[in-house]
Amino acid sequence: MAHASDTLPDVPLTYTPASGVPYNLTMAKSPVSIGGYTVDADNYNGSYMPRIWFARAGQSLRFNLINHLDGEASNFHSHGMI
C-alpha cells in the first residue's frame, strides 16, 4: 500500500496558447522530498516532475534552455512527439 509520502506530485500540464511561443526552462539542482527522503535533484523551473506540453497539429514549440547545473553538461529531449 502506498503512503501519502510515497506518492509523486501531479505532473504539470501546459496547453500551448499560440504557435512559436517560447518557454524558458531553467535546469538546476534543488532539494526534493521523495518517499520521505530529501535529496538534491536536477529539475526544470524548480519542479522535479517534468512538465508536459500539448500542442495542436502544425503548432511550433520553442524552448530557451538555461543551464544552472554548475558546470555540468546537459541536454533536452522529448518523448511522444509525432
SULWO-V324609 format. One record per backbone hydrogen bond with DSSP energy under -1.0 kcal/mol. CO is the residue of the C=O (numbers start at 1). NH is the residue of the N-H. If there is no record, write none. Layout:
# SULWO-V324609
CO	NH
CO	NH
This chain:
# SULWO-V324609
3	6
12	52
14	54
18	21
23	64
25	66
26	45
27	68
28	43
30	41
32	39
34	37
37	34
39	32
41	30
43	28
44	47
47	44
52	14
54	16
56	59
60	20
62	23
64	25
66	27
69	72
